[in-house]
């Protein structure tokens, strides 16, 4: 098989037809990165490289190809229309075994190819090689410096965009929170019949409005809290962490019952910890909420909280839908959703696990996950004692 790295479609077709007519199999790649990817996955008998491909040019592509252990003895041939003085020598110094100029001779191309497959190699003198290597290294260093500058500028721009996004989300959340506070307040008055009795139909309508308003309130709180924990150092004070776990379980029991999920908890009593009560409640609640939300009707969620002299541990196990292997490393990224379609059946903005991870790390801890799709997930929340 022959690998041909060429960006010009007409040249690709011409060389492919000439060589395939002579019994060769030709694999095409349109640029350096795709050629490198193809070379890693195959064992070509010979590689043809156009020196003037855009981006990662033919010289750099050849150098990278030559660094792959299984290609050390594979001939790499420069096939190019660039006939300027020194191009042949630079190609050979970069790692090419030979040099064929365009326009190609259709009658001789297969013979030229076979000569290199049979062992032909073109060489340059040591003096010329030293001079060109110095020039080539200078070029690579200059290119690297330019890329570092471009990456630094892009990184600074991304940081500024992230700051603007954070400010926008915080401002938006505050602005939405103000009217929502009044809405929730009046809804509570209606639910308590403080403003008068309601009919059954009205009570049902108020319940729907209240449930969705509280869901919106939690989303806004998560947005605000995510900005807070990313910018404010973790606060530490003596707390009874087992009470916080118990509080989260009790608060989420109604949601579990509505979802048809059996929520059970085993909580070691009176576990002391130096931490932030609000932050840890957010983190623990998010893990339990996910075990309910991403479960199946008739499934179960199990919360186990324990401690030893060096750490406290929380396990949250569920029998839910699980997480695909390719998404495991991404689920802790803010706003990431395994299913990001508008038609997804699960509510939320992808903030819960990001908050949980930030909280754990702010106290020197970690969050780990094991999951099997359609079987369930186990999240482990570990905090070291200080």
Secondary structure, DSSP 8 states (H G I E B T S, - for coil): -EEEE-S-HHHHHHHHHHHHHTT--EEEESSHHHHHHHHHH---SEEEE-TT-SSS-HHHHHHHHHHSGGGTTSEEEEEES---TTHHHHHHHHT-SEEEESS--TTTHHHHHHHHHTT------HHHHHHHHHHHHHHHHHHHHHHHHHHHHHHHHHHHHHHHHHHHHHHHHHHHHHHHHHHHHHHHHHHTTTT----HHHHHHHHHHHHHHHHHHHHHHHHHHHHHHHHS----EEEEHHHHHHHHHHHHHHHHHHHT-EEEEEE-TT-EEEE-HHHHHHHHHHHHHHHHHTS-TT-EEEEEEEE-SSEEEEEEEE-S----GGGTTTTTSTT--SS-STT-SS-S-S-HHHHHHHHHHHTT-EEEEEEETTTEEEEEEEEE--
